[in-house]
Amino acid sequence: MSTTPDVPYRLEFSVEVPGTPEQVWEAIATARGMSAWFLPTEMDEREGGSVRFHMGPEMDSEGRVTGWEPPRRLAYEEDWAAMMGQEPDALSALTSEFVVEAQAGGTCVVRVTTSGFGTGADWEAEFWEDMGANWKPFFDNLRLYMTHFPGQEATQLDVSASLSGTAQDLWSTMHERLGLGAVGTAVDVRGLTGTVERTGDQQTLVRVTGPVPGLLSIFTHDAGDRTVAGVRAYLFSPDAAAYVHEQTPAWQAWLDGLSTQE
């Protein structure tokens, strides 16, 4: 017998970004745009079209576009029961909505709402708490993308390792070894030079100026009895593909060798 989904969950926030509604729409409602600041994305860009977010090795989230009103409103549904290995009839779809509102002075406010219904299980509350912590920082990426790289296609570098040790301890080690600092600090992260744009709980975002410009996110997070340590870069340059090809094995080896021990 299935459990009636009746416990509401909701995240709601907004971000102001430079650009016209049409430019912002290209960033939030196309596969090319979303892949430049979010996860690698596949999207059939129409109402009823499919959408797929690549979250990691063998970890995809599949869904369907349910609202398509360019350049004002995008909505899509994802199957969060499938993401979490739960029975599909126990939960509603996870629905995300983006509303773009033009402002004076050449900016837009993007209002984001994500909601769903569950059964009130402990894992559901943890899922939504983690989602809020992991979801919102991407919109700093969107703001920086629209500020510095509007309309450009990204080449992503995405490398992670599953390690022993706590997320906080591993983050402290990564922070020290990579020479990360406070917001505004100039850094050289294994040859990528730039400026720290955001710091948070076990994550830092760097705007990279050379040798290939872009955005670099560095993070750790808990994954059951292991910790994931990772880097994700969005690079905007004709040289980006060659850099990713060359540096992915080096980053992987660095992360695989990471530990809290000197």
C-alpha positions, -999 to +999 in steps of 0.1 A: +000+000+000+014+034-010+018+063+013+000+095+004+024+123-004+012+152+018+042+168+035+052+200+017+088+210+011+098+243-005+129+264-013+126+300-025+152+326-033+162+352-059+193+366-076+199+398-095+220+394-127+230+418-155+214+414-189+181+416-207+153+390-201+162+374-234+199+371-224+190+357-190+165+333-207+193+319-228+213+312-197+186+295-177+164+278-203+188+262-228+212+233-224+241+254-235+233+281-211+227+259-180+258+239-187+278+272-184+270+277-147+251+247-135+255+210-142+261+195-177+226+196-191+205+181-219+172+198-227+145+195-253+138+232-252+100+233-253+070+226-231+068+188-226+104+183-236+128+162-216+156+175-194+185+157-179+211+170-155+244+150-152+252+151-114+282+128-115+294+094-127+263+073-132+242+100-114+217+117-136+184+134-128+158+132-155+127+153-158+102+171-180+097+207-190+062+217-177+063+255-182+078+273-212+071+310-215+101+328-231+117+350-218+097+350-186+090+316-170+106+281-171+093+252-150+104+216-149+097+184-129+123+159-117+118+124-101+134+129-067+122+094-056+143+078-083+173+100-074+171+087-038+162+051-046+127+054-031+094+041-042+079+064-070+044+064-056+055+077-022+066+112-034+053+139-057+075+152-085+101+178-075+091+210-093+114+239-101+103+273-114+124+302-127+107+336-132+126+364-149+117+400-140+134+429-158+147+457-136+157+493-143+194+497-152+198+467-174+195+439-148+170+411-142+159+394-110+156+356-113+132+342-087+136+305-081+112+282-064+116+244-059+089+224-042+076+189-036+055+167-014+068+138+007+059+116+036+078+134+063+106+108+065+139+119+081+158+114+048+134+138+031+142+166+054+179+159+050+175+159+012+159+193+012+184+207+037+213+195+015+195+206-017+192+242-003+229+243+007+240+229-026+215+246-050+219+282-040+256+287-046+251+278-083+233+311-086+264+330-077+278+311-107+249+325-128+255+360-117+293+358-124+286+341-158+262+369-168+287+395-156+319+382-172+310+356-198+275+363-211+264+341-240+296+321-241+297+283-242+315+266-214+339+237-214+336+219-180+363+202-160+346+180-134+367+158-112+360+143-078+372+116-054+356+096-027+378+097+004+379+087+040+379+114+067+353+140+075+342+167+050+354+195+074+389+180+079+394+173+042+381+208+034+407+223+058+434+203+041+423+213+006+419+250+017+454+251+030+472+232+002+455+252-025+462+285-008+426+296-008+417+328+011+389+352+018+367+369-008+388+393-029+420+374-024+442+368-054+451+331-057+470+306-078+452+273-077+476+247-092+484+271-120+449+287-124+452+324-113+423+345-103+403+360-074+381+344-047+345+354-054+326+333-028+335+313+003+311+291+022+308+260+043+333+236+027+334+254-007+351+283-025+344+298-059+373+315-078+369+336-109+398+325-130+417+350-153+445+327-166+457+307-183+421+300-193+394+323-180+363+310-162+349+299-129+364+273-105+344+257-077+363+237-051+343+217-025+339+188-001+307+172+011+295+142+031+285+111+012+274+086+038+305+071+054+328+087+029+336+123+018+335+136-017+362+161-026+359+178-059+366+206-084+343+219-111+355+245-136+335+263-163+361+275-188+355+300-216+383+300-242+393+283-274+421+267-254+397+253-227+392+218-243+430+213-245+434+224-209+407+201-196+422+171-216+456+178-201+446+187-165+418+163-157+442+134-150+464+157-129+435+170-109+422+134-104+456+122-091+458+152-068+424+145-053+429+108-051+461+114-031+444+139-008+443+130+029+442+148+062+477+135+069+508+155+059 
